[in-house]
Amino acid sequence: MKLSTLGASAMLALVAMAIPAIAWTPTKPIEFVVTSSPGGGTDNFTRMIQSIITKYKLIEQPMVVVNKGGGSGAEGYLVAKTSAGDPYKLIFGTNNAYLLPYVAKMGYKFADLQPVATLALDEFLLWVKSDAPYKTSKDYIDAVKAKPETFKMGGSQSKDTDQTLTSMLSAATGAKFVFAVVMDPKNGEILAIGQTPSFDPNRANDSPLENHPLRIFSTGYEPGSVMKPLFVAEALQQGKLDVKSLIDGGQG
């Protein structure tokens, strides 16, 4: 069942800077900063661009993909803000670049970024099970309004496009959903979580910041040395190391 279609731009944001009139040639590696975790759509898209540039030798310098997906991508956009004037950082993200400051207090504003190119468009659809009794969007909205905060709306990230659209539906229709975040199991992120917001997402700035996070996945921690065997195992599997390789552990 299709409720509405929204064109979501996957945008490439360049750190705000004045572009000189003469041609610019990089003299050191360029960072492609991805505002998502490894394995996600934005990450795969960025690496595809990296491979095309490398294959056709469009740039002589190497490109390094760096994932900064914390805070639904806010981490990557903060890199842009704090790297003003640095032409060696390109930020790859989605329309959450301007949605995040809309739904929560962020350390950057959309005005801190300079969009360069729209690279892809996504359609957002409202789906129900094939045997569900709802045949139109009105049927579904009426059912949600009859039993508020019992219907679960699934999405890919907290405070990203999916949750924003859910909030817009609630504001427009009066239907109250429970929003469930479904994460990618390949990268170890949370599979699902449900919430009824403790504040109005359309007026998030009026609510104390401490009310916004879901601590179960928004609070970071350092896994420490328990991760090192996993990295070594991957390196062995790819043939980067062998059983006689020496690894300098530095200070840790």
Secondary structure by P-SEA (a helix, b strand, c coil): cccccccccccccccbbbbbccbbbbccbbbbccccccccaaaaaaaaaaaaaaaaccccbbbbbbbcccccaaaaaaaaaaacccccbbbbbcccaaaaaacccccccccccccccccbbbbbbbbcccccccccaaaaaaaaaaccccbbbbbcccccaaaaaaaaaaaacccccbbbbbccccccccccccccccccccccccccccccccccccbbbbbcccaaaaaaaaaaaacccccccccccccc
